[in-house]
Amino acid sequence: MQEIQVPCLVLSGQYDLDDFKAMAAILAEKLEMAIVQEIPDAGHLANMENPDCFNRYTIQFLDGL
């Protein structure tokens, strides 16, 4: 993934499945400019389960671009 040279936001839910959490960790490791956030009190549908936190992390990421 070295050809991806842009900031990337990698989100996962606190209660997400282990496989998805592992994939988020792999993405964070492989993407040079990755920012990783874990959304508390959420599973795989974090944007619906904790929309306030999801939106806050997304807006912070976008504001930093």
All heavy atoms as TSV, in Angstrom:
chain	resi	resn	atom	element	x	y	z
A	1	MET	N	N	0.814	-1.195	0.000
A	1	MET	CA	C	0.000	0.000	0.000
A	1	MET	C	C	0.857	1.258	0.000
A	1	MET	O	O	0.371	2.316	0.322
A	1	MET	CB	C	-0.926	0.005	1.205
A	1	MET	CG	C	-2.045	-0.966	1.121
A	1	MET	SD	S	-3.237	-0.675	2.431
A	1	MET	CE	C	-3.670	-2.336	2.798
A	2	GLN	N	N	2.077	1.120	-0.346
A	2	GLN	CA	C	2.968	2.269	-0.335
A	2	GLN	C	C	2.588	3.296	-1.389
A	2	GLN	O	O	3.016	4.443	-1.303
A	2	GLN	CB	C	4.410	1.813	-0.514
A	2	GLN	CG	C	4.890	1.001	0.668
A	2	GLN	CD	C	6.227	0.339	0.387
A	2	GLN	OE1	O	6.540	0.040	-0.748
A	2	GLN	NE2	N	6.995	0.126	1.435
A	3	GLU	N	N	1.792	2.899	-2.371
A	3	GLU	CA	C	1.381	3.859	-3.384
A	3	GLU	C	C	0.326	4.832	-2.858
A	3	GLU	O	O	0.059	5.853	-3.488
A	3	GLU	CB	C	0.879	3.153	-4.644
A	3	GLU	CG	C	-0.353	2.316	-4.453
A	3	GLU	CD	C	-0.081	0.877	-4.011
A	3	GLU	OE1	O	1.065	0.502	-3.737
A	3	GLU	OE2	O	-1.047	0.119	-3.932
A	4	ILE	N	N	-0.265	4.548	-1.724
A	4	ILE	CA	C	-1.252	5.457	-1.122
A	4	ILE	C	C	-0.495	6.435	-0.232
A	4	ILE	O	O	-0.010	6.079	0.835
A	4	ILE	CB	C	-2.312	4.674	-0.321
A	4	ILE	CG1	C	-3.053	3.714	-1.249
A	4	ILE	CG2	C	-3.277	5.635	0.363
A	4	ILE	CD1	C	-4.026	2.795	-0.561
A	5	GLN	N	N	-0.410	7.662	-0.686
A	5	GLN	CA	C	0.374	8.686	0.020
A	5	GLN	C	C	-0.501	9.875	0.406
A	5	GLN	O	O	-0.152	11.023	0.152
A	5	GLN	CB	C	1.543	9.137	-0.864
A	5	GLN	CG	C	2.554	8.053	-1.147
A	5	GLN	CD	C	3.283	7.607	0.103
A	5	GLN	OE1	O	3.729	8.416	0.911
A	5	GLN	NE2	N	3.423	6.306	0.274
A	6	VAL	N	N	-1.635	9.584	0.987
A	6	VAL	CA	C	-2.544	10.624	1.460
A	6	VAL	C	C	-2.985	10.259	2.867
A	6	VAL	O	O	-2.962	9.089	3.259
A	6	VAL	CB	C	-3.776	10.777	0.541
A	6	VAL	CG1	C	-3.369	11.267	-0.842
A	6	VAL	CG2	C	-4.551	9.477	0.434
A	7	PRO	N	N	-3.405	11.253	3.652
A	7	PRO	CA	C	-3.909	10.932	4.986
A	7	PRO	C	C	-5.139	10.026	4.901
A	7	PRO	O	O	-6.005	10.209	4.034
A	7	PRO	CB	C	-4.277	12.304	5.554
A	7	PRO	CG	C	-3.480	13.273	4.771
A	7	PRO	CD	C	-3.364	12.690	3.400
A	8	CYS	N	N	-5.199	9.052	5.780
A	8	CYS	CA	C	-6.320	8.105	5.833
A	8	CYS	C	C	-6.793	7.994	7.273
A	8	CYS	O	O	-5.977	7.930	8.188
A	8	CYS	CB	C	-5.886	6.731	5.343
A	8	CYS	SG	S	-5.316	6.696	3.648
A	9	LEU	N	N	-8.080	7.950	7.440
A	9	LEU	CA	C	-8.666	7.758	8.760
A	9	LEU	C	C	-9.139	6.314	8.856
A	9	LEU	O	O	-9.947	5.858	8.047
A	9	LEU	CB	C	-9.844	8.712	8.963
A	9	LEU	CG	C	-10.587	8.618	10.286
A	9	LEU	CD1	C	-9.667	8.907	11.465
A	9	LEU	CD2	C	-11.778	9.570	10.286
A	10	VAL	N	N	-8.634	5.605	9.849
A	10	VAL	CA	C	-9.005	4.206	10.077
A	10	VAL	C	C	-9.790	4.156	11.384
A	10	VAL	O	O	-9.253	4.442	12.453
A	10	VAL	CB	C	-7.753	3.298	10.158
A	10	VAL	CG1	C	-8.160	1.855	10.437
A	10	VAL	CG2	C	-6.933	3.398	8.882
A	11	LEU	N	N	-11.061	3.812	11.272
A	11	LEU	CA	C	-11.941	3.757	12.435
A	11	LEU	C	C	-12.386	2.321	12.686
A	11	LEU	O	O	-12.604	1.558	11.748
A	11	LEU	CB	C	-13.191	4.613	12.199
A	11	LEU	CG	C	-12.988	6.102	12.004
A	11	LEU	CD1	C	-14.299	6.757	11.596
A	11	LEU	CD2	C	-12.449	6.730	13.266
A	12	SER	N	N	-12.524	1.996	13.953
A	12	SER	CA	C	-13.146	0.724	14.329
A	12	SER	C	C	-13.897	0.950	15.624
A	12	SER	O	O	-13.604	1.882	16.379
A	12	SER	CB	C	-12.106	-0.391	14.491
A	12	SER	OG	O	-11.238	-0.111	15.566
A	13	GLY	N	N	-14.874	0.107	15.864
A	13	GLY	CA	C	-15.652	0.204	17.086
A	13	GLY	C	C	-15.003	-0.585	18.214
A	13	GLY	O	O	-14.350	-1.603	17.980
A	14	GLN	N	N	-15.200	-0.117	19.405
A	14	GLN	CA	C	-14.645	-0.771	20.596
A	14	GLN	C	C	-15.073	-2.236	20.653
A	14	GLN	O	O	-14.293	-3.104	21.037
A	14	GLN	CB	C	-15.119	-0.034	21.845
A	14	GLN	CG	C	-14.695	-0.650	23.145
A	14	GLN	CD	C	-15.243	0.098	24.354
A	14	GLN	OE1	O	-16.011	1.053	24.223
A	14	GLN	NE2	N	-14.856	-0.333	25.533
A	15	TYR	N	N	-16.304	-2.515	20.266
A	15	TYR	CA	C	-16.830	-3.878	20.347
A	15	TYR	C	C	-16.919	-4.538	18.970
A	15	TYR	O	O	-17.658	-5.504	18.790
A	15	TYR	CB	C	-18.209	-3.868	21.014
A	15	TYR	CG	C	-18.190	-3.231	22.381
A	15	TYR	CD1	C	-18.961	-2.121	22.662
A	15	TYR	CD2	C	-17.366	-3.728	23.390
A	15	TYR	CE1	C	-18.929	-1.529	23.917
A	15	TYR	CE2	C	-17.325	-3.141	24.639
A	15	TYR	CZ	C	-18.112	-2.041	24.899
A	15	TYR	OH	O	-18.083	-1.448	26.133
A	16	ASP	N	N	-16.155	-4.024	18.023
A	16	ASP	CA	C	-16.135	-4.614	16.683
A	16	ASP	C	C	-15.584	-6.040	16.759
A	16	ASP	O	O	-14.922	-6.412	17.721
A	16	ASP	CB	C	-15.260	-3.763	15.760
A	16	ASP	CG	C	-15.718	-3.799	14.316
A	16	ASP	OD1	O	-16.405	-4.763	13.933
A	16	ASP	OD2	O	-15.385	-2.862	13.583
A	17	LEU	N	N	-15.867	-6.815	15.741
A	17	LEU	CA	C	-15.347	-8.184	15.682
A	17	LEU	C	C	-13.825	-8.167	15.623
A	17	LEU	O	O	-13.225	-7.245	15.045
A	17	LEU	CB	C	-15.902	-8.900	14.454
A	17	LEU	CG	C	-17.418	-9.083	14.406
A	17	LEU	CD1	C	-17.836	-9.659	13.067
A	17	LEU	CD2	C	-17.893	-9.961	15.542
A	18	ASP	N	N	-13.208	-9.175	16.192
A	18	ASP	CA	C	-11.744	-9.246	16.226
A	18	ASP	C	C	-11.128	-9.162	14.832
A	18	ASP	O	O	-10.089	-8.545	14.644
A	18	ASP	CB	C	-11.278	-10.515	16.939
A	18	ASP	CG	C	-11.548	-10.470	18.437
A	18	ASP	OD1	O	-11.719	-9.367	18.988
A	18	ASP	OD2	O	-11.570	-11.551	19.056
A	19	ASP	N	N	-11.776	-9.799	13.852
A	19	ASP	CA	C	-11.246	-9.766	12.483
A	19	ASP	C	C	-11.187	-8.342	11.942
A	19	ASP	O	O	-10.231	-7.952	11.273
A	19	ASP	CB	C	-12.085	-10.619	11.540
A	19	ASP	CG	C	-11.913	-12.110	11.787
A	19	ASP	OD1	O	-10.963	-12.490	12.511
A	19	ASP	OD2	O	-12.714	-12.893	11.258
A	20	PHE	N	N	-12.209	-7.555	12.218
A	20	PHE	CA	C	-12.249	-6.179	11.724
A	20	PHE	C	C	-11.245	-5.303	12.472
A	20	PHE	O	O	-10.617	-4.420	11.879
A	20	PHE	CB	C	-13.662	-5.602	11.831
A	20	PHE	CG	C	-14.618	-6.245	10.865
A	20	PHE	CD1	C	-15.622	-7.067	11.329
A	20	PHE	CD2	C	-14.496	-6.044	9.503
A	20	PHE	CE1	C	-16.506	-7.669	10.451
A	20	PHE	CE2	C	-15.375	-6.642	8.607
A	20	PHE	CZ	C	-16.386	-7.461	9.086
A	21	LYS	N	N	-11.091	-5.548	13.750
A	21	LYS	CA	C	-10.078	-4.802	14.516
A	21	LYS	C	C	-8.674	-5.135	14.000
A	21	LYS	O	O	-7.821	-4.265	13.892
A	21	LYS	CB	C	-10.185	-5.120	16.003
A	21	LYS	CG	C	-11.337	-4.447	16.681
A	21	LYS	CD	C	-11.289	-4.759	18.166
A	21	LYS	CE	C	-12.089	-3.760	18.930
A	21	LYS	NZ	N	-11.897	-3.856	20.358
A	22	ALA	N	N	-8.457	-6.401	13.676
A	22	ALA	CA	C	-7.155	-6.813	13.134
A	22	ALA	C	C	-6.906	-6.147	11.787
A	22	ALA	O	O	-5.784	-5.711	11.501
A	22	ALA	CB	C	-7.097	-8.331	13.012
A	23	MET	N	N	-7.933	-6.061	10.946
A	23	MET	CA	C	-7.778	-5.412	9.645
A	23	MET	C	C	-7.483	-3.924	9.831
A	23	MET	O	O	-6.651	-3.359	9.111
A	23	MET	CB	C	-9.028	-5.605	8.794
A	23	MET	CG	C	-8.911	-5.012	7.415
A	23	MET	SD	S	-7.494	-5.601	6.445
A	23	MET	CE	C	-7.910	-7.304	6.219
A	24	ALA	N	N	-8.118	-3.286	10.782
A	24	ALA	CA	C	-7.833	-1.874	11.059
A	24	ALA	C	C	-6.375	-1.701	11.478
A	24	ALA	O	O	-5.702	-0.752	11.047
A	24	ALA	CB	C	-8.776	-1.342	12.135
A	25	ALA	N	N	-5.870	-2.617	12.278
A	25	ALA	CA	C	-4.473	-2.547	12.714
A	25	ALA	C	C	-3.522	-2.747	11.531
A	25	ALA	O	O	-2.503	-2.051	11.427
A	25	ALA	CB	C	-4.202	-3.591	13.798
A	26	ILE	N	N	-3.865	-3.659	10.639
A	26	ILE	CA	C	-3.031	-3.882	9.453
A	26	ILE	C	C	-3.039	-2.648	8.564
A	26	ILE	O	O	-1.987	-2.208	8.081
A	26	ILE	CB	C	-3.505	-5.131	8.677
A	26	ILE	CG1	C	-3.207	-6.387	9.484
A	26	ILE	CG2	C	-2.868	-5.202	7.299
A	26	ILE	CD1	C	-3.868	-7.637	8.956
A	27	LEU	N	N	-4.205	-2.077	8.343
A	27	LEU	CA	C	-4.289	-0.852	7.541
A	27	LEU	C	C	-3.455	0.263	8.160
A	27	LEU	O	O	-2.710	0.961	7.465
A	27	LEU	CB	C	-5.741	-0.403	7.409
A	27	LEU	CG	C	-6.609	-1.158	6.432
A	27	LEU	CD1	C	-8.070	-0.750	6.582
A	27	LEU	CD2	C	-6.143	-0.928	5.014
A	28	ALA	N	N	-3.571	0.422	9.460
A	28	ALA	CA	C	-2.821	1.474	10.148
A	28	ALA	C	C	-1.322	1.269	10.012
A	28	ALA	O	O	-0.561	2.232	9.885
A	28	ALA	CB	C	-3.217	1.513	11.617
A	29	GLU	N	N	-0.902	0.023	10.012
A	29	GLU	CA	C	0.518	-0.289	9.879
A	29	GLU	C	C	1.005	-0.047	8.451
A	29	GLU	O	O	2.109	0.458	8.241
A	29	GLU	CB	C	0.745	-1.749	10.262
A	29	GLU	CG	C	2.175	-2.208	10.131
A	29	GLU	CD	C	2.316	-3.689	10.443
A	29	GLU	OE1	O	1.702	-4.161	11.413
A	29	GLU	OE2	O	3.034	-4.365	9.684
A	30	LYS	N	N	0.186	-0.395	7.476
A	30	LYS	CA	C	0.598	-0.323	6.075
A	30	LYS	C	C	0.444	1.069	5.465
A	30	LYS	O	O	1.195	1.427	4.565
A	30	LYS	CB	C	-0.204	-1.311	5.237
A	30	LYS	CG	C	-0.038	-2.753	5.653
A	30	LYS	CD	C	1.298	-3.294	5.256
A	30	LYS	CE	C	1.390	-4.779	5.586
A	30	LYS	NZ	N	2.691	-5.321	5.330
A	31	LEU	N	N	-0.534	1.819	5.916
A	31	LEU	CA	C	-0.766	3.156	5.370
A	31	LEU	C	C	0.106	4.150	6.114
A	31	LEU	O	O	-0.073	4.382	7.308
A	31	LEU	CB	C	-2.242	3.540	5.488
A	31	LEU	CG	C	-3.207	2.711	4.661
A	31	LEU	CD1	C	-4.633	2.986	5.070
A	31	LEU	CD2	C	-3.012	2.980	3.175
A	32	GLU	N	N	1.017	4.724	5.383
A	32	GLU	CA	C	2.033	5.584	5.988
A	32	GLU	C	C	1.435	6.777	6.742
A	32	GLU	O	O	1.950	7.209	7.751
A	32	GLU	CB	C	2.954	6.090	4.879
A	32	GLU	CG	C	4.281	6.584	5.362
A	32	GLU	CD	C	5.217	6.848	4.192
A	32	GLU	OE1	O	5.528	5.902	3.457
A	32	GLU	OE2	O	5.604	8.004	4.034
A	33	MET	N	N	0.328	7.301	6.236
A	33	MET	CA	C	-0.245	8.515	6.819
A	33	MET	C	C	-1.567	8.231	7.540
A	33	MET	O	O	-2.450	9.089	7.611
A	33	MET	CB	C	-0.435	9.562	5.725
A	33	MET	CG	C	0.864	9.945	5.032
A	33	MET	SD	S	0.633	11.020	3.614
A	33	MET	CE	C	0.258	12.562	4.431
A	34	ALA	N	N	-1.682	7.044	8.096
A	34	ALA	CA	C	-2.934	6.652	8.751
A	34	ALA	C	C	-3.070	7.286	10.130
A	34	ALA	O	O	-2.108	7.395	10.880
A	34	ALA	CB	C	-3.013	5.144	8.876
A	35	ILE	N	N	-4.298	7.656	10.426
A	35	ILE	CA	C	-4.688	8.087	11.764
A	35	ILE	C	C	-5.717	7.062	12.228
A	35	ILE	O	O	-6.692	6.781	11.527
A	35	ILE	CB	C	-5.286	9.502	11.750
A	35	ILE	CG1	C	-4.213	10.495	11.311
A	35	ILE	CG2	C	-5.869	9.857	13.102
A	35	ILE	CD1	C	-4.724	11.886	11.059
A	36	VAL	N	N	-5.496	6.492	13.399
A	36	VAL	CA	C	-6.341	5.409	13.902
A	36	VAL	C	C	-7.134	5.906	15.099
A	36	VAL	O	O	-6.582	6.531	16.008
A	36	VAL	CB	C	-5.480	4.196	14.311
A	36	VAL	CG1	C	-6.351	3.069	14.793
A	36	VAL	CG2	C	-4.599	3.752	13.162
A	37	GLN	N	N	-8.420	5.614	15.083
A	37	GLN	CA	C	-9.292	5.958	16.206
A	37	GLN	C	C	-10.200	4.759	16.491
A	37	GLN	O	O	-10.677	4.100	15.564
A	37	GLN	CB	C	-10.169	7.171	15.873
A	37	GLN	CG	C	-9.421	8.445	15.641
A	37	GLN	CD	C	-8.981	9.115	16.933
A	37	GLN	OE1	O	-9.201	8.610	18.026
A	37	GLN	NE2	N	-8.354	10.254	16.801
A	38	GLU	N	N	-10.423	4.515	17.766
A	38	GLU	CA	C	-11.389	3.494	18.169
A	38	GLU	C	C	-12.592	4.214	18.759
A	38	GLU	O	O	-12.440	5.048	19.648
A	38	GLU	CB	C	-10.788	2.535	19.190
A	38	GLU	CG	C	-11.750	1.430	19.570
A	38	GLU	CD	C	-11.121	0.423	20.507
A	38	GLU	OE1	O	-11.190	0.660	21.722
A	38	GLU	OE2	O	-10.570	-0.566	20.023
A	39	ILE	N	N	-13.757	3.887	18.267
A	39	ILE	CA	C	-14.979	4.531	18.718
A	39	ILE	C	C	-15.538	3.757	19.905
A	39	ILE	O	O	-15.867	2.574	19.778
A	39	ILE	CB	C	-15.998	4.620	17.568
A	39	ILE	CG1	C	-15.391	5.456	16.441
A	39	ILE	CG2	C	-17.310	5.212	18.050
A	39	ILE	CD1	C	-16.222	5.545	15.205
A	40	PRO	N	N	-15.632	4.416	21.059
A	40	PRO	CA	C	-16.122	3.711	22.255
A	40	PRO	C	C	-17.607	3.395	22.147
A	40	PRO	O	O	-18.358	4.070	21.423
A	40	PRO	CB	C	-15.849	4.711	23.384
A	40	PRO	CG	C	-15.794	6.043	22.724
A	40	PRO	CD	C	-15.295	5.804	21.333
A	41	ASP	N	N	-18.006	2.378	22.873
A	41	ASP	CA	C	-19.420	1.981	22.970
A	41	ASP	C	C	-20.049	1.713	21.608
A	41	ASP	O	O	-21.207	2.068	21.371
A	41	ASP	CB	C	-20.226	3.043	23.720
A	41	ASP	CG	C	-19.708	3.280	25.122
A	41	ASP	OD1	O	-19.346	2.293	25.796
A	41	ASP	OD2	O	-19.641	4.446	25.546
A	42	ALA	N	N	-19.275	1.123	20.696
A	42	ALA	CA	C	-19.790	0.833	19.360
A	42	ALA	C	C	-19.186	-0.467	18.852
A	42	ALA	O	O	-18.078	-0.837	19.222
A	42	ALA	CB	C	-19.440	1.971	18.407
A	43	GLY	N	N	-19.946	-1.111	17.987
A	43	GLY	CA	C	-19.463	-2.302	17.308
A	43	GLY	C	C	-19.107	-1.975	15.875
A	43	GLY	O	O	-18.527	-0.926	15.600
A	44	HIS	N	N	-19.512	-2.830	14.938
A	44	HIS	CA	C	-19.139	-2.658	13.535
A	44	HIS	C	C	-19.879	-1.499	12.873
A	44	HIS	O	O	-19.400	-0.916	11.913
A	44	HIS	CB	C	-19.371	-3.953	12.766
A	44	HIS	CG	C	-18.803	-3.927	11.391
A	44	HIS	ND1	N	-17.449	-3.807	11.155
A	44	HIS	CD2	C	-19.408	-3.979	10.172
A	44	HIS	CE1	C	-17.240	-3.794	9.849
A	44	HIS	NE2	N	-18.407	-3.896	9.236
A	45	LEU	N	N	-21.036	-1.152	13.357
A	45	LEU	CA	C	-21.806	-0.036	12.796
A	45	LEU	C	C	-21.604	1.212	13.649
A	45	LEU	O	O	-22.546	1.861	14.089
A	45	LEU	CB	C	-23.290	-0.399	12.701
A	45	LEU	CG	C	-23.610	-1.603	11.808
A	45	LEU	CD1	C	-25.078	-1.956	11.889
A	45	LEU	CD2	C	-23.188	-1.332	10.378
A	46	ALA	N	N	-20.361	1.555	13.850
A	46	ALA	CA	C	-19.994	2.628	14.774
A	46	ALA	C	C	-20.634	3.956	14.412
A	46	ALA	O	O	-20.994	4.739	15.296
A	46	ALA	CB	C	-18.478	2.778	14.831
A	47	ASN	N	N	-20.799	4.233	13.124
A	47	ASN	CA	C	-21.411	5.503	12.727
A	47	ASN	C	C	-22.869	5.596	13.153
A	47	ASN	O	O	-23.389	6.700	13.339
A	47	ASN	CB	C	-21.286	5.715	11.217
A	47	ASN	CG	C	-21.975	4.633	10.416
A	47	ASN	OD1	O	-21.914	3.452	10.758
A	47	ASN	ND2	N	-22.613	5.011	9.337
A	48	MET	N	N	-23.523	4.449	13.349
A	48	MET	CA	C	-24.910	4.443	13.804
A	48	MET	C	C	-25.003	4.221	15.314
A	48	MET	O	O	-25.945	4.698	15.954
A	48	MET	CB	C	-25.695	3.361	13.059
A	48	MET	CG	C	-25.811	3.678	11.576
A	48	MET	SD	S	-26.449	2.363	10.524
A	48	MET	CE	C	-27.760	1.655	11.418
A	49	GLU	N	N	-24.053	3.506	15.884
A	49	GLU	CA	C	-24.103	3.160	17.302
A	49	GLU	C	C	-23.573	4.279	18.202
A	49	GLU	O	O	-23.962	4.375	19.366
A	49	GLU	CB	C	-23.329	1.866	17.537
A	49	GLU	CG	C	-23.965	0.675	16.821
A	49	GLU	CD	C	-23.074	-0.546	16.805
A	49	GLU	OE1	O	-21.949	-0.503	17.332
A	49	GLU	OE2	O	-23.514	-1.570	16.244
A	50	ASN	N	N	-22.653	5.059	17.685
A	50	ASN	CA	C	-22.118	6.201	18.432
A	50	ASN	C	C	-21.838	7.329	17.434
A	50	ASN	O	O	-20.679	7.675	17.180
A	50	ASN	CB	C	-20.852	5.812	19.197
A	50	ASN	CG	C	-20.426	6.879	20.180
A	50	ASN	OD1	O	-20.854	8.024	20.092
A	50	ASN	ND2	N	-19.564	6.525	21.118
A	51	PRO	N	N	-22.901	7.901	16.843
A	51	PRO	CA	C	-22.711	8.896	15.788
A	51	PRO	C	C	-21.995	10.157	16.256
A	51	PRO	O	O	-21.247	10.755	15.474
A	51	PRO	CB	C	-24.131	9.199	15.309
A	51	PRO	CG	C	-25.025	8.764	16.408
A	51	PRO	CD	C	-24.310	7.644	17.107
A	52	ASP	N	N	-22.181	10.560	17.493
A	52	ASP	CA	C	-21.508	11.772	17.973
A	52	ASP	C	C	-19.989	11.606	17.927
A	52	ASP	O	O	-19.268	12.480	17.450
A	52	ASP	CB	C	-21.955	12.134	19.391
A	52	ASP	CG	C	-23.400	12.599	19.445
A	52	ASP	OD1	O	-23.917	13.078	18.405
A	52	ASP	OD2	O	-24.010	12.495	20.523
A	53	CYS	N	N	-19.508	10.486	18.416
A	53	CYS	CA	C	-18.068	10.232	18.419
A	53	CYS	C	C	-17.560	10.028	16.991
A	53	CYS	O	O	-16.513	10.564	16.620
A	53	CYS	CB	C	-17.741	9.025	19.290
A	53	CYS	SG	S	-15.981	8.747	19.477
A	54	PHE	N	N	-18.294	9.271	16.196
A	54	PHE	CA	C	-17.914	9.043	14.805
A	54	PHE	C	C	-17.776	10.384	14.075
A	54	PHE	O	O	-16.784	10.635	13.390
A	54	PHE	CB	C	-18.953	8.169	14.105
A	54	PHE	CG	C	-18.680	7.937	12.648
A	54	PHE	CD1	C	-17.901	6.873	12.239
A	54	PHE	CD2	C	-19.203	8.794	11.687
A	54	PHE	CE1	C	-17.640	6.654	10.894
A	54	PHE	CE2	C	-18.944	8.587	10.343
A	54	PHE	CZ	C	-18.171	7.518	9.947
A	55	ASN	N	N	-18.768	11.236	14.226
A	55	ASN	CA	C	-18.741	12.543	13.563
A	55	ASN	C	C	-17.594	13.408	14.083
A	55	ASN	O	O	-16.928	14.093	13.306
A	55	ASN	CB	C	-20.071	13.258	13.743
A	55	ASN	CG	C	-21.189	12.596	12.972
A	55	ASN	OD1	O	-20.958	11.862	12.022
A	55	ASN	ND2	N	-22.422	12.833	13.397
A	56	ARG	N	N	-17.359	13.387	15.379
A	56	ARG	CA	C	-16.266	14.181	15.961
A	56	ARG	C	C	-14.918	13.749	15.395
A	56	ARG	O	O	-14.120	14.589	14.962
A	56	ARG	CB	C	-16.278	14.077	17.490
A	56	ARG	CG	C	-15.232	14.944	18.163
A	56	ARG	CD	C	-15.357	14.979	19.686
A	56	ARG	NE	N	-15.192	13.660	20.286
A	56	ARG	CZ	C	-16.186	12.941	20.822
A	56	ARG	NH1	N	-17.415	13.402	20.842
A	56	ARG	NH2	N	-15.942	11.754	21.358
A	57	TYR	N	N	-14.653	12.444	15.360
A	57	TYR	CA	C	-13.381	11.949	14.821
A	57	TYR	C	C	-13.251	12.287	13.334
A	57	TYR	O	O	-12.174	12.657	12.872
A	57	TYR	CB	C	-13.261	10.437	15.008
A	57	TYR	CG	C	-13.002	9.989	16.424
A	57	TYR	CD1	C	-13.213	8.671	16.790
A	57	TYR	CD2	C	-12.546	10.858	17.401
A	57	TYR	CE1	C	-12.964	8.226	18.084
A	57	TYR	CE2	C	-12.298	10.424	18.694
A	57	TYR	CZ	C	-12.516	9.105	19.027
A	57	TYR	OH	O	-12.264	8.683	20.306
A	58	THR	N	N	-14.341	12.150	12.599
A	58	THR	CA	C	-14.301	12.430	11.168
A	58	THR	C	C	-14.058	13.912	10.906
A	58	THR	O	O	-13.224	14.285	10.070
A	58	THR	CB	C	-15.613	11.966	10.491
A	58	THR	OG1	O	-15.787	10.569	10.732
A	58	THR	CG2	C	-15.584	12.226	9.003
A	59	ILE	N	N	-14.740	14.776	11.636
A	59	ILE	CA	C	-14.561	16.220	11.463
A	59	ILE	C	C	-13.167	16.640	11.877
A	59	ILE	O	O	-12.521	17.454	11.193
A	59	ILE	CB	C	-15.657	16.987	12.229
A	59	ILE	CG1	C	-17.004	16.781	11.521
A	59	ILE	CG2	C	-15.321	18.467	12.332
A	59	ILE	CD1	C	-18.201	17.246	12.319
A	60	GLN	N	N	-12.651	16.098	12.973
A	60	GLN	CA	C	-11.276	16.419	13.388
A	60	GLN	C	C	-10.284	16.020	12.303
A	60	GLN	O	O	-9.353	16.760	11.999
A	60	GLN	CB	C	-10.931	15.706	14.693
A	60	GLN	CG	C	-11.574	16.296	15.916
A	60	GLN	CD	C	-11.330	15.443	17.161
A	60	GLN	OE1	O	-10.817	14.327	17.095
A	60	GLN	NE2	N	-11.723	15.967	18.309
A	61	PHE	N	N	-10.489	14.849	11.727
A	61	PHE	CA	C	-9.604	14.383	10.658
A	61	PHE	C	C	-9.675	15.332	9.461
A	61	PHE	O	O	-8.641	15.772	8.941
A	61	PHE	CB	C	-9.992	12.965	10.234
A	61	PHE	CG	C	-9.283	12.472	9.019
A	61	PHE	CD1	C	-7.951	12.079	9.081
A	61	PHE	CD2	C	-9.924	12.411	7.792
A	61	PHE	CE1	C	-7.284	11.637	7.957
A	61	PHE	CE2	C	-9.268	11.970	6.663
A	61	PHE	CZ	C	-7.945	11.572	6.741
A	62	LEU	N	N	-10.873	15.662	9.027
A	62	LEU	CA	C	-11.041	16.537	7.868
A	62	LEU	C	C	-10.513	17.940	8.130
A	62	LEU	O	O	-9.909	18.561	7.246
A	62	LEU	CB	C	-12.508	16.581	7.448
A	62	LEU	CG	C	-13.076	15.266	6.911
A	62	LEU	CD1	C	-14.588	15.379	6.706
A	62	LEU	CD2	C	-12.379	14.852	5.632
A	63	ASP	N	N	-10.708	18.446	9.348
A	63	ASP	CA	C	-10.186	19.771	9.697
A	63	ASP	C	C	-8.660	19.805	9.646
A	63	ASP	O	O	-8.075	20.850	9.404
A	63	ASP	CB	C	-10.646	20.191	11.096
A	63	ASP	CG	C	-12.082	20.694	11.121
A	63	ASP	OD1	O	-12.645	20.971	10.032
A	63	ASP	OD2	O	-12.652	20.801	12.224
A	64	GLY	N	N	-8.035	18.669	9.875
A	64	GLY	CA	C	-6.580	18.594	9.878
A	64	GLY	C	C	-5.963	18.486	8.494
A	64	GLY	O	O	-4.746	18.532	8.358
A	65	LEU	N	N	-6.790	18.351	7.479
A	65	LEU	CA	C	-6.252	18.223	6.113
A	65	LEU	C	C	-5.852	19.568	5.532
A	65	LEU	O	O	-6.361	20.576	5.851
A	65	LEU	CB	C	-7.283	17.540	5.195
A	65	LEU	CG	C	-7.655	16.121	5.574
A	65	LEU	CD1	C	-8.695	15.592	4.612
A	65	LEU	CD2	C	-6.431	15.208	5.565
